[in-house]
Amino acid sequence: MSNRWPGHTAGRSAPATAGARPDDAGTPAPLVRIDALGRKCPIPIIMLAERIHEVPIGAIIAVLADDPAAETDVPAWCMMKSHDHVLTQPLERGWAILIRRGY
């Protein structure tokens, strides 16, 4: 399995793009990817909170994280903030955590 979500640019967050296509499993492609690899808790959630408004309501944003706390903390943050945790996909290093913006 690749250690990058499709279209991920190493070291940078991808900008929002029009026409995001579903991946092979039918999960919509994220419009924004946040690279929090190597960052410790609570930085991945802080990065997500700062950037979630960059995507339209109902769109997907992805957080790439390898801190063990992120695997449970990001979905918990989603529930607390009324966003949807769509999927946590294991990567060679960490996870790609997909969130659907709720409001």
C-alpha positions in Angstrom: 0.0 0.0 0.0 1.3 3.5 -0.8 2.3 5.8 2.0 0.6 8.7 0.2 -3.1 9.4 -0.4 -3.7 9.7 -4.2 -2.6 13.2 -5.4 -0.7 14.0 -2.1 2.2 16.3 -2.5 4.9 15.6 0.1 5.5 18.3 2.6 2.6 20.5 1.5 -1.2 20.5 1.8 -2.9 20.3 -1.5 -5.2 23.2 -2.4 -8.9 22.8 -3.0 -9.5 21.7 -6.5 -12.7 21.5 -8.6 -13.8 18.2 -10.0 -12.5 15.8 -7.4 -13.2 12.3 -8.5 -14.0 9.2 -6.4 -11.2 6.7 -5.8 -11.5 3.1 -6.9 -13.5 2.2 -3.7 -16.1 4.9 -4.4 -14.9 7.2 -1.6 -14.9 10.9 -2.8 -11.4 12.3 -3.3 -10.5 14.9 -0.7 -10.5 18.5 -1.9 -7.8 19.4 0.7 -5.1 17.2 2.2 -3.4 18.2 5.4 0.0 16.7 5.9 0.4 16.3 9.7 2.9 13.4 9.4 5.5 13.7 12.1 3.3 16.1 14.2 2.3 15.2 17.7 -1.1 15.6 19.4 -2.9 18.0 19.3 -1.3 19.6 16.2 -3.2 17.4 13.6 -6.5 18.5 15.1 -5.4 22.1 15.3 -4.4 21.9 11.6 -7.8 20.4 10.7 -9.7 23.0 12.7 -7.9 25.8 11.0 -8.5 24.4 7.5 -11.9 22.7 7.4 -13.6 25.8 6.2 -11.5 25.7 3.0 -13.8 23.0 1.7 -17.6 23.4 1.0 -20.1 21.8 3.2 -20.5 18.2 2.3 -17.0 18.0 0.8 -14.1 15.8 2.0 -10.9 16.9 3.7 -8.1 14.5 4.5 -5.6 14.5 7.4 -2.5 12.5 7.0 -1.2 11.7 10.5 1.1 9.2 12.2 0.7 10.1 15.8 -1.2 7.2 17.5 -3.6 9.6 19.2 -4.8 11.0 15.9 -6.4 7.7 14.9 -9.0 8.1 17.7 -8.8 11.9 18.4 -9.7 13.1 14.9 -12.9 10.9 14.7 -13.8 12.1 18.3 -13.3 15.7 17.2 -15.5 15.1 14.2 -18.4 13.9 16.4 -17.9 16.7 18.9 -18.0 19.3 16.0 -20.8 17.7 14.0 -18.6 16.7 11.0 -18.6 13.2 9.6 -15.7 10.8 10.0 -15.8 9.0 6.6 -12.9 6.7 6.7 -9.5 6.0 8.3 -7.2 4.3 5.8 -4.0 2.8 7.0 -0.9 4.0 5.2 2.7 2.6 5.4 3.3 5.4 7.9 0.2 6.4 9.8 -3.3 7.0 8.4 -5.3 9.0 5.9 -8.3 10.2 7.9 -11.2 11.5 5.8 -13.7 13.9 7.1 -16.9 15.3 5.5 -17.5 18.9 6.5 -20.9 19.1 8.2 -21.5 22.8 8.5 
